[in-house]
Amino acid sequence: VQKRQIAVEELKSRYKTVLNENRKITENKCLEADKVRHKTEAELKELEHVCDLLKAAEENQQKLLAWERIRVQKCKTLRELELQVDNHSVTPIGNLCLEGEICSIQKKYEDLQRQLGQVEYQNEELAFQLRKEDESLQSSKLQLEEKIAEYNALTRQLESALEEGRRMV
C-alpha cells in the first residue's frame, strides 16, 4: 500500500509538473499568437494606408489625363488659329497674344509631364511596398501556422502523458 501511495504521489507530482509545463507552454503560445496577430494588424493598417495612397495616385493620374486632353484641344485650336493667321494677315499685337498663349500652354504641358512622372514614380514605389508587405504577411502566416502545429503537437503529448498517468494511477 505504501509503495502504491508513493507511486501515486510521484504520479501526482509528475501530473502537476506536466500541467504547469502545459500551462506555461499554453501561455507562451498565446503570447506568441498575440504578437503575430498584433504584427499582422499593424501591417494591415499600413497596407490600408498604401491603398489610400494608390487611390490618390490614380486620382492624380486621371487629373493629368484630363489636363492632357485640354492641352491637346488647345494645341488644336492653336493650329487652327495659325492657319487662320496664314490665310489672313494679323496684326503684330495679335501675334504677340498668340505667342504668349503658346508659351503658357507649353509651360502647363511641361508641368503636367513632370507631375505625371512623379505620380508614376509614386505608383512604382507603392507597388514595391505592397509586394514587400505581402511577402511579410505570408511569412507571418507561415510562422503562425508553424506555431499552431507545434502547439497541437505539445497538446497531444500532454494528453498522452495525462492518459499514461491515469493508467498508472
N, C-alpha and C positions, 0 to 999 in steps of 0.2 A: 504494500500500500504506500509506504514511504517512497519507494522508487517511482511509483506511478505519480505520486504527488510532486516529486522533484521534476519528473518528466513534464508534468502538466505545467508547473511553474516555469520551466525552461521554455516550453511552447508558448505560454502566456507572454514571457519576456520577448521571445522572438516575434510573436504576433504584434506586440506593442512597437517593437523596433521596426517591423515591416510597415505597420500603419503610420508611424512617424515618418519613415522614409517616403512612403506613398504620399503623405500629406505635403511634405517638402517638395517632392517632385511635382505634385499637382500645382502647388503654389508657384513654383518656378515656371512651369508650363503656362500657367495663367498669366504670369508677369510677362513672359516672352510673347505670348499671343497678344496681350495688350500693347506691348511695344510695337509689334508688327502692325497691329490694327491702327495705332496712332500714326505710325510712319506712313502707312498706306493712305490714311485720311488726309494727312498733310500733303502727300504727293497728289492726291485727287484735287485738293483745293488749288494747288499750284497749276494743275492741268486745266482747271476751270478758268484760272486767270489767263493761261495761254490761249484757251479757246476764245475768251473775250478779246484778246489782242488780235487773234486771227480774224474775228468778225470785224474789228475796227479796220484792220488792214484791207479786208475785202471791200468795206465801205469806201475807204480812200481810193482803192483801185477803181471802183465804179465812178467816183467823182472825177478821177483823172480821165477815164474814158469819155465822160460827158464833156469835160474841157477839151479833150482832143477832137470830139465831134464839132464843138463850137469853133475851134481853131481851123478845122478843115473847111467849115462853112465860110468863115471869114476869108480864108485864102481864096476860096472860090469867088466870093464877092469881090475880092481884090483883083483877081484876074479879069473878072468882068469889067471892073472899073478901068483897068489898064487897057483893055480892048476898046472901051469907050473913049479913053483918052487918045489912043492911037487914031481912032476914027474921027475924033473931034479935037480941036485944039483946046487945051485947058490952060487957064492962067497959071503963072508960076506959084501963086498962093495956093491954088488947088493941088498942085504937085507937092508942095511942102506938107499940106494936110495929109495927103495920101502917104507920103514917106514917113511921117510921124506915126500914122496908124500902122503902117507896115512894121516899123521898129517896135511899137508897143506889142503888136501881135507876136513878133519874133521873141521878145523878152518873155511874154507869157508862155509861149511854146517851150522855151528853154527851161523856165521854172517848172513847168509841168513834167518835162522829161526828167529833170533832176528829182522831183518828188516821186515819179514813177520808179526810178532807180532805187530810191530809199525804201519805198514800200516793198519792192521785190526783194531787197536785201533783208528787210524785216521778216518777210514771209519765209525766206530760206532759214533764217535764224530760228524762227518759231517752229518750223518743221523739224529742224535738228533737235530742238528742245523736246518736242513731242516724242521723237524717236528715243531720246535718252530716257525720258520719263517712262515710256512704255517698257523699255528694257529693264529699268529699275523695278517697275511694278511686277514684271514677270519673274525677276529674281526674288523679290519679296514673296511672291506667291509660292514659288518653289520651296523657299525656306520654310514657309508656314506649313506646307504640305509635309515636308520632312519632319518638322517638329510634331505635327499631329500623328504621323506614323510612329515616331519614336514614343510619343505619349501612349498611344494604343498598345504598343509592344510592352511598355512598362506596366500598363494596367493589366494586361494578360498575365505577365509574370507575377504580379502581386496577387491576382485572383488564384493562380495556380498554387502560390505559396500559402495563401489562406486556406485553400481546399486541402492541401497537404497537411497543414497544421490541424485542421478539423479532423481529418482522418486519423492523425496521430493521437489526438485527444480522445 
